[in-house]
Amino acid sequence: MLVPLSAVNLVAVRVYGGSSSSATLTLSQRSQGVGGTFYIHTPLLFSGLGAGASLMELRFLAACTNFMTMTMVRGAPMYSSATLFCRRFAQFRNLSSETKQGNHDLPTENLDAKDCNFVHEICKITRTKARWEDTLLSLYPSFNFSEPSFFLLYLNHQNNAFLSLRFFHWLCSSCGFSPDQSSCNALFCALVDAGACKAAKSLLDCPGFTPEPASLEGYIQRLGRSGMVEDAVDMLKQIGFCPSVATWNACLLSCLRAGRTGSVWTLYEQMTESGVAASINVETVGYLIMAFCAENKALKGYELLRELLENGLLPENVVFNALIRGFCKERQYARVSEILHIMIAKQCNPDIFTYQEIINGLVKRKNSEGFRVFNDLKDRGYFPDGVMYTTVIKGLCEMGLPGEARKMWFEMIKKGFQPNEYTYNVMMHQYFKIGDLVEARKIFEDMCSRGYAETTVCYTTMISGLCLHGRTDEAHSLFEEMVQKGIVRDLITYNSLIKGLCKNGELVQATKLLNELLAQGLEPSVSSLNPLIKRLCEEGDTQGAIRLWKDMQDKHLQPTASTHDYIISGLCKEGHSLQGLEWLLNMPSWKLKPQEQTFEFLINSLSQEDMLDDILVVLEFMFRIGYRLKESTIHSLVSKFSMDGFHFPDLWLEKIIERN
């Protein structure tokens, strides 16, 4: 009788027939089978045995995955899942030596269906049971979960690094599991692949565990991609070997993304000193060029690019785009044109992102050339996206070309790009800016119909625009409507309405709104208090304005120059010129520069009170920071200085004429 068995490295087979008789089987490989199939020749006839009269136990001690126990009853194989798996662990121990040599992927293709079912069952229990630890111990009390090879199989089947980590800790704490290098490294790699850098870091504390070099490099690269720049750089210093250029590049890129160009140069210096200088590639140099651009040193980056090109190397488009962005920022548009010509000459065609950098750079600096480039882009067959349309619309609005912006708006819709909330707000703000409240309202209503208006930003834009034109009643109605619709009113919303109310002379309502702001738990900003200070000074309550200024100090808010200007003007109006002079002379200690009109106002006030010596102090301060006097003020001072009893009139008149 022939019994085919798929086995590898078969060691011994013994047949137990009847009660105690035994016979040794003969084996032949390949001679009577195909591939690696074995055929067992046996004189025993199973078909004539009674039920339970004979028992054949085949024990295979093998190095891979075919150590099995088979019970033959009437010639039919019967398996016991957990018992079968327990008896097969002799061969699993050999897997540890395999993984130590770097083979982390277990040869699960050699496991039969019963084996896989058992591993999958364990994985399913740990995924679906809240207290799977107790379940496993009750279902399989005799199973040896502490076998390292079983953990490797579990890890390979689980496909969930976090559950595997929990299983690992359970084995260590409850099952006498002593994790070996292979188990720790496989789990470490799984956690790194899952992006669980902090969990992977905890494994580094396992006694005797040192990740393999490739695993450590993967960990460092993952740290960089996850934004954990400090950890990546620290690990780079601790690994004890020279990592590959790919790992160095990954760290350089992570520093760039974090805006830490200083770390880029430090890493590059360490890189050259570590022995990989000869392996530095075009990717490395590309990151250095991008670092120069980020530091507003586009010209140095350009020089580095020229060196690359002279050596026959061509960086990726993202490097060219960084240079274009840098030169646009520095308004060196001739360089931008030069880079575009280089890209075309080197058959590195500018892509949509290249043009977007150019358009962004020009539009943000209110250069109409960006509009021409945008049209040229369409003529070349490129298809601008919604973001680029929005950028151009915003730029046209800021350049005071609402008509062109409106045309672009309709073109955008015609091309199939629906304006988003930001685009709507840009257009709405522009209409308010030019005083077209009807069109602004239409934009708002269109937003409402499309479901974009139910946001804090949208309502704040409307409130701010209405306040700009003195429509505080409408603005306040929208402010109250936000509560009814459950829309959050943030600090900017409050500030916009407070400013509008103060501008409209509604000081009581503005103060009430400030108190409401405080009651809501919001911290007022300088923008909250400055309009109130200005209005109090205009209405003759400068002392009330000074009290608010002191509140700013208590809240650690840095006053602006305009804050002091309002108070100085208010003090002068109330006849407290000397006190105003004191505030003026204190401004340099706050690193604040008074407005030119503040000097004029104070000089006129002092002049009316015949405080000519104090005027000289103000003039000295004013001339020192580069301001000039108005012609009317000069005539007034000439009359004052020409009065009898004033010391050195000629000297001061000469200074006034010289400075003006």
C-alpha positions as CSV (number, residue, x, y, z in Angstrom):
1,M,0.0,0.0,0.0
2,L,1.3,3.4,-0.8
3,V,0.5,6.4,1.5
4,P,1.7,9.7,-0.1
5,L,3.0,12.3,2.3
6,S,4.5,15.8,1.5
7,A,7.5,16.0,3.8
8,V,11.0,17.5,3.9
9,N,14.0,16.0,5.7
10,L,12.1,12.9,6.9
11,V,14.0,11.4,9.8
12,A,12.2,8.3,11.1
13,V,9.0,6.4,10.7
14,R,7.6,3.6,12.8
15,V,4.3,1.8,12.4
16,Y,2.5,0.4,15.4
17,G,0.0,-2.3,14.3
18,G,-2.4,-4.3,16.4
19,S,-1.2,-4.4,20.0
20,S,2.6,-4.5,20.1
21,S,3.8,-5.7,16.7
22,S,5.8,-3.2,14.7
23,A,7.5,-3.0,11.4
24,T,9.9,-0.6,9.9
25,L,8.7,1.1,6.7
26,T,10.8,1.6,3.6
27,L,10.9,4.9,1.8
28,S,11.6,6.0,-1.7
29,Q,11.9,9.6,-2.8
30,R,11.3,10.8,-6.3
31,S,11.7,7.3,-7.7
32,Q,8.0,6.6,-7.1
33,G,6.7,10.2,-6.8
34,V,6.9,13.6,-8.3
35,G,8.8,16.5,-6.8
36,G,9.3,16.1,-3.0
37,T,6.5,13.5,-2.4
38,F,7.3,10.4,-0.4
39,Y,5.6,7.0,-0.6
40,I,5.4,4.7,2.4
41,H,5.4,1.0,1.5
42,T,3.7,-1.1,4.2
43,P,2.5,-4.7,4.2
44,L,-0.3,-3.8,6.6
45,L,-3.8,-3.9,5.1
46,F,-6.0,-1.3,6.8
47,S,-9.1,-2.2,4.9
48,G,-9.5,-5.5,6.7
49,L,-9.2,-4.1,10.2
50,G,-12.1,-3.6,12.5
51,A,-13.1,-0.3,14.0
52,G,-10.4,0.7,16.5
53,A,-8.6,-2.6,15.9
54,S,-5.4,-1.0,14.5
55,L,-3.6,2.3,15.3
56,M,-0.9,3.8,13.1
57,E,1.0,6.7,14.4
58,L,3.4,8.3,12.1
59,R,5.9,10.6,13.8
60,F,7.9,12.9,11.5
61,L,10.8,14.9,13.1
62,A,11.4,17.5,10.5
63,A,13.2,20.9,10.2
64,C,10.4,22.9,8.6
65,T,6.7,22.6,8.9
66,N,5.7,19.0,8.3
67,F,6.1,17.4,11.7
68,M,2.6,15.9,12.2
69,T,0.8,13.2,14.0
70,M,-1.7,11.2,11.9
71,T,-4.2,8.8,13.3
72,M,-5.5,6.3,10.8
73,V,-8.9,4.7,11.4
74,R,-10.2,2.5,8.6
75,G,-7.6,4.3,6.4
76,A,-9.1,7.7,7.1
77,P,-6.8,10.4,8.7
78,M,-8.2,12.1,11.9
79,Y,-6.6,15.3,13.3
80,S,-6.9,17.0,16.7
81,S,-6.1,20.7,16.1
82,A,-4.5,21.8,19.5
83,T,-2.9,18.4,20.2
84,L,-1.6,18.2,16.7
85,F,0.0,21.7,17.0
86,C,1.5,20.9,20.4
87,R,3.3,17.8,19.1
88,R,4.7,19.7,16.1
89,F,6.8,22.2,18.1
90,A,10.0,20.3,17.8
91,Q,10.3,21.5,14.2
92,F,9.2,25.1,15.1
93,R,12.4,25.5,17.2
94,N,14.4,25.3,14.1
95,L,12.7,28.5,12.8
96,S,14.5,30.6,15.4
97,S,17.8,29.9,13.8
98,E,16.4,30.9,10.5
99,T,15.1,34.2,11.7
100,K,18.4,35.0,13.4
101,Q,20.0,34.9,9.9
102,G,17.6,37.7,8.8
103,N,14.6,35.7,7.6
104,H,11.7,37.5,9.2
105,D,9.0,36.2,6.9
106,L,8.0,32.8,8.2
107,P,7.5,30.0,5.6
108,T,3.8,29.8,6.2
109,E,3.2,28.3,2.8
110,N,4.5,25.0,4.2
111,L,1.9,24.9,7.0
112,D,-1.1,22.7,6.3
113,A,-4.6,23.9,6.7
114,K,-5.0,22.6,10.3
115,D,-1.9,24.4,11.5
116,C,-3.0,27.7,9.9
117,N,-6.5,27.3,11.3
118,F,-5.1,27.0,14.8
119,V,-2.9,30.1,14.5
120,H,-5.8,32.0,13.0
121,E,-8.0,30.9,15.8
122,I,-5.6,32.3,18.4
123,C,-5.4,35.5,16.4
124,K,-9.2,35.8,16.2
125,I,-9.5,35.3,19.9
126,T,-7.1,38.1,20.7
127,R,-8.8,40.4,18.3
128,T,-12.4,39.7,19.3
129,K,-12.3,38.9,23.1
130,A,-11.9,41.7,25.6
131,R,-10.3,39.4,28.1
132,W,-8.6,37.0,25.7
133,E,-5.9,36.1,28.2
134,D,-8.2,34.1,30.4
135,T,-9.9,32.6,27.3
136,L,-6.7,31.2,25.9
137,L,-5.6,29.7,29.2
138,S,-9.0,28.0,29.6
139,L,-9.3,26.7,26.1
140,Y,-5.7,25.5,25.7
141,P,-4.4,24.8,29.3
142,S,-1.6,22.5,28.1
143,F,-0.4,24.5,25.1
144,N,3.1,26.0,25.4
145,F,2.5,29.6,24.5
146,S,6.0,30.6,25.6
147,E,7.7,28.9,22.7
148,P,9.4,31.8,20.8
149,S,8.7,30.1,17.4
150,F,5.0,30.2,18.1
151,F,5.2,34.0,18.8
152,L,6.8,34.5,15.4
153,L,4.0,32.6,13.8
154,Y,1.4,34.6,15.7
155,L,3.1,37.9,14.7
156,N,3.1,36.8,11.0
157,H,-0.6,35.9,11.0
158,Q,-2.0,38.7,13.2
159,N,-1.2,41.7,10.9
160,N,-1.8,44.0,13.8
161,A,1.3,45.3,15.5
162,F,-0.5,46.7,18.5
163,L,-2.3,43.5,19.4
164,S,1.0,41.6,18.8
165,L,2.7,44.0,21.3
166,R,0.0,43.3,23.9
167,F,0.3,39.5,23.3
168,F,4.1,39.9,23.7
169,H,3.7,41.6,27.0
170,W,1.2,39.0,28.2
171,L,3.6,36.2,27.3
172,C,6.4,38.0,29.2
173,S,4.4,38.6,32.3
174,S,2.3,35.4,32.5
175,C,3.7,32.5,30.5
176,G,7.4,32.5,31.4
177,F,8.2,33.8,27.9
178,S,11.9,34.8,27.5
179,P,12.0,36.9,24.3
180,D,14.9,36.2,22.1
181,Q,16.6,38.4,19.5
182,S,14.4,37.1,16.7
183,S,11.1,37.7,18.5
184,C,12.1,41.2,19.6
185,N,13.4,42.2,16.2
186,A,10.4,40.9,14.3
187,L,8.0,42.7,16.6
188,F,10.2,45.9,16.4
189,C,10.0,45.8,12.6
190,A,6.2,45.3,12.7
191,L,5.7,48.3,15.0
192,V,8.0,50.5,12.9
193,D,6.0,49.5,9.7
194,A,2.8,50.4,11.5
195,G,4.2,53.8,12.4
196,A,4.1,53.1,16.2
197,C,7.5,54.7,16.9
198,K,6.9,55.2,20.6
199,A,5.9,51.5,21.1
200,A,8.9,50.4,19.0
201,K,11.2,52.6,21.2
202,S,9.9,50.8,24.4
203,L,11.2,47.5,23.0
204,L,14.7,48.9,22.9
205,D,14.7,48.5,26.7
206,C,14.3,44.7,26.5
207,P,17.4,43.1,28.1
208,G,19.8,41.8,25.5
209,F,17.9,43.1,22.5
210,T,19.8,45.0,19.8
211,P,17.8,45.6,16.6
212,E,19.5,44.6,13.4
213,P,21.1,47.4,11.4
214,A,18.5,47.4,8.7
215,S,15.8,47.5,11.3
216,L,17.4,50.5,13.1
217,E,17.7,52.4,9.9
218,G,14.0,51.7,9.1
219,Y,13.2,53.0,12.6
220,I,15.2,56.2,12.1
221,Q,13.5,56.8,8.7
222,R,10.1,56.2,10.2
223,L,10.8,58.7,13.0
224,G,11.7,61.3,10.5
225,R,8.5,60.7,8.4
226,S,6.5,60.9,11.6
227,G,7.9,64.4,12.4
228,M,9.9,63.1,15.5
229,V,13.0,64.9,14.3
230,E,14.7,65.1,17.7
231,D,14.3,61.3,18.3
232,A,15.6,60.6,14.7
233,V,18.7,62.7,15.2
234,D,19.4,61.3,18.6
235,M,19.1,57.7,17.4
236,L,21.4,58.5,14.5
237,K,24.1,59.4,17.1
238,Q,23.5,56.3,19.2
239,I,23.3,53.4,16.6
240,G,27.0,52.7,16.7
241,F,27.5,52.2,12.9
242,C,27.5,54.3,9.8
243,P,24.0,54.3,8.3
244,S,23.3,54.3,4.6
245,V,23.0,57.5,2.6
246,A,19.2,56.8,2.3
247,T,18.9,57.1,6.1
248,W,20.9,60.3,6.2
249,N,18.7,61.7,3.4
250,A,15.6,60.8,5.3
251,C,16.8,62.7,8.4
252,L,17.7,65.7,6.2
253,L,14.3,65.7,4.7
254,S,12.6,65.5,8.1
255,C,14.6,68.5,9.3
256,L,13.5,70.5,6.2
257,R,9.9,69.7,6.8
258,A,10.1,70.8,10.4
259,G,11.7,74.0,9.3
260,R,15.0,73.3,11.1
261,T,17.5,74.2,8.6
262,G,20.2,74.6,11.2
263,S,19.9,70.9,11.9
264,V,20.3,70.2,8.2
265,W,23.7,71.7,8.2
266,T,24.7,70.0,11.4
267,L,23.6,66.6,10.0
268,Y,25.4,67.2,6.7
269,E,28.6,67.9,8.6
270,Q,28.2,64.7,10.5
271,M,27.4,62.9,7.3
272,T,30.6,64.0,5.6
273,E,32.7,63.1,8.7
274,S,31.1,59.6,9.0
275,G,32.7,58.2,5.9
276,V,29.8,58.4,3.4
277,A,31.0,61.6,1.7
278,A,31.8,59.6,-1.5
279,S,28.2,58.2,-1.5
280,I,26.5,61.6,-1.3
281,N,24.0,61.7,-4.2
282,V,21.9,64.2,-6.1
283,E,19.1,63.8,-3.5
284,T,21.4,64.9,-0.7
285,V,22.5,68.0,-2.6
286,G,18.8,68.7,-3.5
287,Y,18.0,68.9,0.2
288,L,20.9,71.3,0.7
289,I,19.6,73.6,-2.1
290,M,16.1,73.5,-0.5
291,A,17.7,74.4,2.9
292,F,19.4,77.5,1.4
293,C,16.1,78.6,-0.1
294,A,14.3,78.2,3.2
295,E,16.9,80.5,4.8
296,N,16.3,83.1,2.1
297,K,19.6,82.3,0.4
298,A,18.3,81.3,-2.9
299,L,21.4,82.5,-4.7
300,K,23.6,80.1,-2.8
301,G,21.2,77.3,-3.6
302,Y,21.4,78.4,-7.3
303,E,25.2,78.1,-7.2
304,L,24.9,74.6,-5.8
305,L,22.4,73.7,-8.6
306,R,25.0,74.9,-11.2
307,E,27.6,72.6,-9.7
308,L,25.2,69.7,-10.0
309,L,24.4,70.5,-13.6
310,E,28.1,70.8,-14.5
311,N,28.6,67.3,-13.1
312,G,25.8,65.9,-15.3
313,L,23.4,65.5,-12.4
314,L,19.8,66.7,-12.5
315,P,17.7,67.1,-9.4
316,E,13.9,66.5,-9.2
317,N,11.4,69.2,-10.0
318,V,10.8,69.9,-6.3
319,V,14.3,71.4,-6.0
320,F,13.7,73.7,-9.0
321,N,10.4,74.7,-7.5
322,A,12.1,75.6,-4.2
323,L,14.5,77.8,-6.0
324,I,11.6,79.5,-7.9
325,R,9.8,80.0,-4.7
326,G,12.9,81.5,-3.1
327,F,13.6,83.9,-6.0
328,C,10.0,85.0,-6.2
329,K,10.1,85.8,-2.5
330,E,13.2,87.9,-3.1
331,R,11.6,89.5,-6.2
332,Q,14.4,88.3,-8.4
333,Y,12.1,87.4,-11.4
334,A,15.0,87.3,-13.9
335,R,16.4,84.4,-11.9
336,V,13.0,82.7,-12.0
337,S,13.0,83.0,-15.8
338,E,16.6,81.6,-16.0
339,I,15.6,78.5,-13.9
340,L,12.6,77.9,-16.2
341,H,14.9,78.0,-19.2
342,I,17.3,75.6,-17.5
343,M,14.5,73.2,-16.8
344,I,13.3,73.2,-20.4
345,A,16.9,72.9,-21.8
346,K,17.5,69.9,-19.6
347,Q,14.2,68.3,-20.7
348,C,13.0,68.6,-17.1
349,N,9.7,70.2,-18.1
350,P,8.0,72.5,-15.6
351,D,5.0,70.8,-14.1
352,I,1.8,72.3,-12.7
353,F,3.5,72.7,-9.3
354,T,6.3,74.7,-10.9
355,Y,3.9,77.1,-12.4
356,Q,1.9,77.3,-9.2
357,E,5.0,78.4,-7.4
358,I,5.5,81.2,-9.9
359,I,1.9,82.3,-9.8
360,N,1.9,82.2,-6.0
361,G,5.1,84.2,-5.8
362,L,3.9,86.9,-8.2
363,V,0.3,87.1,-7.0
364,K,1.3,87.4,-3.3
365,R,3.5,90.3,-4.2
366,K,0.7,91.9,-6.2
367,N,2.6,91.5,-9.5
368,S,0.2,91.4,-12.4
369,E,2.8,89.3,-14.3
370,G,1.4,86.3,-12.3
371,F,-1.9,86.8,-14.1
372,R,-0.1,86.6,-17.5
373,V,1.8,83.5,-16.5
374,F,-1.5,81.9,-15.4
375,N,-3.1,82.6,-18.9
376,D,0.1,81.4,-20.6
377,L,-0.2,78.2,-18.5
378,K,-3.6,77.5,-20.0
379,D,-2.4,78.2,-23.5
380,R,0.3,75.6,-23.1
381,G,-2.3,72.9,-22.4
382,Y,-2.0,72.8,-18.6
383,F,-5.2,72.5,-16.5
384,P,-5.1,74.7,-13.4
385,D,-6.9,73.3,-10.4
386,G,-9.3,75.0,-8.0
387,V,-6.5,76.0,-5.7
388,M,-4.7,77.9,-8.4
389,Y,-7.9,79.6,-9.5
390,T,-8.4,80.7,-5.9
391,T,-4.9,82.0,-5.6
392,V,-5.3,84.1,-8.8
393,I,-8.7,85.4,-7.7
394,K,-7.3,86.5,-4.3
395,G,-4.3,88.2,-6.0
396,L,-6.6,90.1,-8.5
397,C,-8.7,91.2,-5.5
398,E,-5.7,92.5,-3.6
399,M,-4.4,94.2,-6.8
400,G,-7.7,96.1,-6.9
401,L,-9.0,94.4,-10.0
402,P,-12.4,93.1,-8.9
403,G,-13.7,92.9,-12.5
404,E,-10.9,90.5,-13.5
405,A,-11.4,88.5,-10.3
406,R,-15.1,88.2,-11.1
407,K,-14.3,87.0,-14.6
408,M,-11.9,84.4,-13.2
409,W,-14.6,83.4,-10.7
410,F,-17.1,82.5,-13.5
411,E,-14.3,80.8,-15.6
412,M,-13.5,78.6,-12.5
413,I,-17.1,77.5,-12.2
414,K,-17.3,76.9,-16.0
415,K,-14.3,74.7,-15.8
416,G,-16.1,72.5,-13.2
417,F,-14.3,73.8,-10.1
418,Q,-16.9,74.7,-7.5
419,P,-15.6,77.6,-5.3
420,N,-14.9,76.5,-1.7
421,E,-15.4,78.4,1.5
422,Y,-12.1,80.2,1.2
423,T,-12.8,81.4,-2.4
424,Y,-16.2,82.7,-1.4
425,N,-14.7,84.6,1.6
426,V,-12.0,86.1,-0.6
427,M,-14.7,87.5,-3.1
428,M,-17.0,88.6,-0.3
429,H,-14.1,90.5,1.4
430,Q,-13.2,92.2,-1.9
431,Y,-16.8,93.4,-2.5
432,F,-16.9,94.9,1.0
433,K,-13.5,96.5,0.4
434,I,-14.8,98.3,-2.7
435,G,-18.1,99.2,-1.0
436,D,-20.3,96.9,-3.1
437,L,-22.5,95.5,-0.2
438,V,-25.2,94.2,-2.6
439,E,-22.7,91.8,-4.4
440,A,-21.2,90.8,-1.0
441,R,-24.7,89.9,0.2
442,K,-25.3,87.9,-2.9
443,I,-22.1,85.9,-2.4
444,F,-23.2,85.2,1.2
445,E,-26.6,84.0,0.1
446,D,-25.0,81.8,-2.5
447,M,-22.8,80.3,0.2
448,C,-25.8,79.6,2.3
449,S,-27.6,77.8,-0.5
450,R,-24.5,75.6,-1.0
451,G,-24.0,74.9,2.6
452,Y,-20.8,76.8,3.1
453,A,-22.1,79.7,5.2
454,E,-22.6,77.8,8.5
455,T,-19.1,78.6,9.6
456,T,-17.4,81.0,12.0
457,V,-15.1,82.3,9.2
458,C,-18.0,83.1,6.9
459,Y,-20.1,85.0,9.5
460,T,-17.0,86.8,10.8
461,T,-16.2,88.0,7.3
462,M,-19.8,89.3,6.9
463,I,-19.8,91.0,10.3
464,S,-16.4,92.6,9.7
465,G,-17.5,93.9,6.2
466,L,-20.8,95.3,7.5
467,C,-19.0,97.1,10.4
468,L,-16.5,98.6,7.9
469,H,-19.5,100.5,6.4
470,G,-21.2,101.4,9.6
471,R,-23.9,98.7,9.4
472,T,-23.5,97.7,13.0
473,D,-27.2,96.8,13.5
474,E,-27.0,94.2,10.6
475,A,-23.7,93.0,11.9
476,H,-25.1,92.5,15.5
477,S,-28.1,90.6,14.1
478,L,-25.7,88.2,12.3
479,F,-23.7,88.0,15.6
480,E,-26.9,86.9,17.4
481,E,-27.9,84.5,14.6
482,M,-24.7,82.6,15.1
483,V,-25.9,81.6,18.6
484,Q,-29.2,80.4,17.2
485,K,-27.5,78.3,14.6
486,G,-24.9,76.9,17.0
487,I,-22.0,78.5,15.2
488,V,-19.1,79.3,17.5
489,R,-18.2,83.0,18.0
490,D,-14.5,83.2,18.4
491,L,-12.2,86.1,19.5
492,I,-11.9,87.4,16.0
493,T,-15.7,87.6,15.7
494,Y,-15.9,89.6,18.9
495,N,-13.0,91.8,17.9
496,S,-14.6,92.6,14.6
497,L,-17.9,93.7,16.1
498,I,-16.2,95.7,19.0
499,K,-14.1,97.6,16.5
500,G,-17.2,98.4,14.4
501,L,-19.2,99.5,17.4
502,C,-16.4,101.8,18.6
503,K,-16.0,103.2,15.1
504,N,-19.7,104.0,15.1
505,G,-19.5,105.7,18.5
506,E,-21.4,102.9,20.3
507,L,-19.1,102.8,23.2
508,V,-21.6,101.4,25.8
509,Q,-22.5,98.5,23.5
510,A,-18.8,97.8,22.7
511,T,-17.9,97.7,26.5
512,K,-20.9,95.3,27.1
513,L,-19.5,93.1,24.3
514,L,-16.0,93.1,25.9
515,N,-17.6,92.0,29.2
516,E,-19.5,89.2,27.4
517,L,-16.2,88.1,25.8
518,L,-14.6,87.8,29.3
519,A,-17.7,85.9,30.6
520,Q,-17.3,83.4,27.8
521,G,-13.9,82.6,29.0
522,L,-12.1,84.2,26.1
523,E,-8.9,86.2,26.6
524,P,-9.1,89.6,25.0
525,S,-6.3,90.6,22.7
526,V,-4.7,93.9,21.8
527,S,-7.3,94.0,18.9
528,S,-10.1,93.8,21.5
529,L,-8.9,96.7,23.6
530,N,-7.3,99.1,21.1
531,P,-10.6,100.2,19.6
532,L,-12.0,100.9,23.0
533,I,-8.9,102.9,24.1
534,K,-9.1,104.9,20.9
535,R,-12.8,105.7,21.3
536,L,-12.4,106.6,25.0
537,C,-9.6,109.1,24.1
538,E,-11.7,110.6,21.4
539,E,-14.6,111.1,23.8
540,G,-12.4,112.7,26.4
541,D,-12.1,109.8,28.9
542,T,-8.3,109.4,28.6
543,Q,-8.1,108.1,32.2
544,G,-10.5,105.3,31.3
545,A,-8.3,104.5,28.4
546,I,-5.2,104.4,30.7
547,R,-7.1,102.0,33.0
548,L,-7.7,99.7,30.0
549,W,-4.0,100.1,29.1
550,K,-3.1,98.9,32.6
551,D,-5.4,95.9,32.1
552,M,-3.4,95.1,29.0
553,Q,-0.3,95.1,31.1
554,D,-1.8,92.9,33.7
555,K,-2.8,90.4,31.0
556,H,0.7,90.5,29.6
557,L,-0.5,92.0,26.3
558,Q,2.1,94.0,24.5
559,P,0.7,97.5,23.6
560,T,1.1,98.7,20.0
561,A,2.5,102.1,19.0
562,S,-1.0,103.2,18.1
563,T,-2.1,102.5,21.7
564,H,0.3,105.1,23.0
565,D,-0.5,107.5,20.2
566,Y,-4.2,107.4,21.1
567,I,-3.4,108.1,24.8
568,I,-0.9,110.9,24.0
569,S,-3.4,112.6,21.7
570,G,-6.1,112.2,24.3
571,L,-3.9,113.8,27.1
572,C,-3.1,116.7,24.8
573,K,-6.8,117.3,24.1
574,E,-7.5,117.4,27.8
575,G,-4.7,119.9,28.4
576,H,-2.2,117.4,29.9
577,S,0.6,118.1,27.5
578,L,3.5,117.3,30.0
579,Q,1.9,114.0,30.8
580,G,1.6,113.4,27.0
581,L,5.3,114.2,26.7
582,E,6.1,111.7,29.4
583,W,4.2,108.9,27.5
584,L,6.1,109.9,24.3
585,L,9.5,109.7,25.9
586,N,8.7,106.3,27.4
587,M,7.8,104.7,24.0
588,P,11.5,103.8,23.1
589,S,11.7,101.7,26.3
590,W,8.7,99.7,24.8
591,K,10.5,99.5,21.5
592,L,7.7,101.5,20.0
593,K,7.9,104.2,17.3
594,P,5.4,107.1,17.6
595,Q,3.6,108.2,14.5
596,E,4.6,111.4,12.8
597,Q,1.2,113.0,13.5
598,T,1.7,112.3,17.2
599,F,4.8,114.5,17.3
600,E,2.9,117.3,15.4
601,F,-0.1,117.1,17.8
602,L,2.2,117.2,20.9
603,I,4.3,120.1,19.5
604,N,1.2,122.2,18.8
605,S,-0.2,121.4,22.3
606,L,3.0,122.4,24.0
607,S,3.3,125.5,21.8
608,Q,-0.2,126.7,22.9
609,E,1.0,126.5,26.5
610,D,4.3,128.3,25.6
611,M,6.4,125.3,26.8
612,L,9.2,126.0,24.3
613,D,12.0,124.1,26.1
614,D,9.8,121.0,26.1
615,I,9.2,121.5,22.4
616,L,13.0,121.4,21.9
617,V,13.0,117.9,23.6
618,V,10.2,116.7,21.2
619,L,12.0,118.2,18.2
620,E,15.3,116.4,19.1
621,F,13.4,113.1,19.4
622,M,11.5,113.7,16.2
623,F,14.6,114.6,14.1
624,R,16.5,111.6,15.5
625,I,14.0,109.1,14.1
626,G,13.9,110.9,10.7
627,Y,10.6,112.7,10.8
628,R,10.0,116.2,9.3
629,L,7.7,119.1,10.4
630,K,4.7,120.3,8.4
631,E,5.0,123.7,6.9
632,S,2.3,125.1,9.1
633,T,4.1,123.8,12.2
634,I,7.3,125.4,11.0
635,H,5.7,128.8,10.7
636,S,4.2,128.5,14.1
637,L,7.6,127.6,15.7
638,V,9.4,130.4,13.9
639,S,7.0,132.8,15.5
640,K,7.5,131.3,18.9
641,F,11.3,131.1,18.8
642,S,11.5,134.7,17.6
643,M,10.0,135.9,20.9
644,D,12.2,137.9,23.3
645,G,13.8,135.8,26.0
646,F,14.2,132.6,24.1
647,H,17.7,131.2,24.2
648,F,19.6,130.4,21.0
649,P,16.7,131.0,18.5
650,D,19.1,131.1,15.5
651,L,20.5,127.7,16.4
652,W,17.1,126.0,16.6
653,L,15.7,127.7,13.5
654,E,18.8,126.6,11.6
655,K,18.2,123.0,12.7
656,I,14.5,123.1,11.8
657,I,15.3,124.5,8.3
658,E,18.2,122.0,7.8
659,R,16.0,118.9,8.8
660,N,13.1,120.1,6.6
